[in-house]
Amino acid sequence: MDRVIRLAADLEVGRLGFGAMQLCGPGVWGDPPDRSRARAVLRRAVELGVGLIDTADAYGPESNERLIAEALHPYPPGLVIATKGGQLRPGPGEWSVDGRPQHLRRACEASLRRLHLERIDLYQLHAPDPRVPLEESVGALERLREEGKIRLLGLCNVDAAQLRRARAVAPIAAVQNRFNLFDRVEPELLALCEREAIPLLCWFPLANGELGTGAGALGRIARSRGLAPAQVALAWLLARSPVTLPIPGTGSPAHLEQNLEALDVSLDRAEMAALEDQRRPLGARLRRLARGGARRSRHLARALRSRRA
Ligand SMILES: NC(=O)c1ccc[n+]([C@@H]2O[C@H](COP(=O)([O-])OP(=O)(O)OC[C@H]3O[C@@H](n4cnc5c(N)ncnc54)[C@H](OP(=O)(O)O)[C@@H]3O)[C@@H](O)[C@H]2O)c1
């Protein structure tokens, strides 16, 4: 397994990045409860060789980028700060999209200021906006790239057809989608990324912590190898395809070190096959369904209230 991956002809990073979203308050809102611990985790990640830190203007919102600048600026050479624009935060735990060109320009310029950067190495569209043709959102980012405000463009939460459309407008250096043992990425998208050698940043690589506690084959393999379930889950993602670049998040220095050790874990063919069949346990699936239902009811109640107002 390659330990590094190429984002551009002259830019390589390690195969395991760090997702900074957890370094916010509850509901990805405001500052983390222990700011100095959060700063220390970011600095330790860089010390341990992490070459890509993923953030977004929507995390906090804004406070996550500020925290990264506070902890790491001036950035060591070669460290990629990957941020995103195109989402809005109406409140804690709430997200909406805005992919209009004028919004993306304002968002990118504000991220540049908060991160104290002249140019953002990897700027990602956080999600396609169904009200804006993808070509318009990507075109806006391409203009920012031509102006030198962005070095490389990335897309999050896209399917293979959207990636193809975006590539007709601008060079796309990376894709970022949810990918973990429980939630697989669309096979056509993975195949396209592999064919075109486009790194695929995997968000929720630990299923937001669910994979930290091992069930089924994951737990069995972790126990038999004396590894933590999270290490096996990350090793599976790394071995699953040469283009994966998991970005696990943690607020714990011990988990950070544990996660980075996954680079040294190699799984054999039988272990990979057993993990391929791993599914979310039934209890967890039911709890997710119930949470989804509660969320939908809250959205519905809000929509009804705003119609009455
Ligand atoms: N593009 C998008 O739309 C999008 C969406 C969501 C997330 N993301 C990105 O993806 C990154 C990763 O997602 P995430 O951080 O939410 O989820 P994740 O990496 O799947 O899981 C993080 C959770 O796992 C726990 N954890 C981490 N290492 C562990 C270990 N070794 N053992 C046990 N538990 C462990 C953490 O708790 P502790 O703090 O206790 O370790 C935390 O609760 C985010 O930070 C963000 O940058 C992008």
The ligand as an ORCA input file, in Angstrom:
! r2SCAN-3c Opt
* xyz 0 1
  N     -17.619     16.807      3.154
  C     -18.577     16.582      4.010
  O     -19.767     16.757      3.721
  C     -18.218     16.082      5.376
  C     -19.225     15.630      6.242
  C     -18.843     15.170      7.502
  C     -17.499     15.171      7.868
  N     -16.555     15.623      6.991
  C     -15.113     15.596      7.344
  O     -14.780     14.278      7.701
  C     -14.056     14.312      8.919
  C     -14.240     13.010      9.655
  O     -15.564     12.899     10.118
  P     -15.875     12.835     11.677
  O     -14.713     13.328     12.438
  O     -17.144     13.511     11.941
  O     -16.175     11.284     11.836
  P     -15.197     10.026     11.978
  O     -13.797     10.384     11.695
  O     -15.838      8.912     11.252
  O     -15.387      9.711     13.529
  C     -15.024     10.623     14.529
  C     -15.497     10.050     15.841
  O     -14.798      8.850     16.088
  C     -14.186      8.876     17.358
  N     -12.866      8.280     17.192
  C     -11.830      8.767     16.471
  N     -10.779      7.929     16.559
  C     -11.164      6.911     17.354
  C     -10.519      5.740     17.830
  N      -9.266      5.462     17.496
  N     -11.230      4.898     18.631
  C     -12.499      5.176     18.973
  N     -13.166      6.260     18.563
  C     -12.489      7.127     17.765
  C     -14.094     10.328     17.735
  O     -14.234     10.475     19.132
  P     -12.992     11.030     20.006
  O     -12.943     12.508     19.780
  O     -13.364     10.635     21.394
  O     -11.762     10.325     19.521
  C     -15.267     10.947     17.022
  O     -16.423     10.892     17.829
  C     -14.636     15.537      9.640
  O     -13.794     15.972     10.685
  C     -14.744     16.505      8.504
  O     -13.479     17.113      8.280
  C     -16.900     16.069      5.758
*
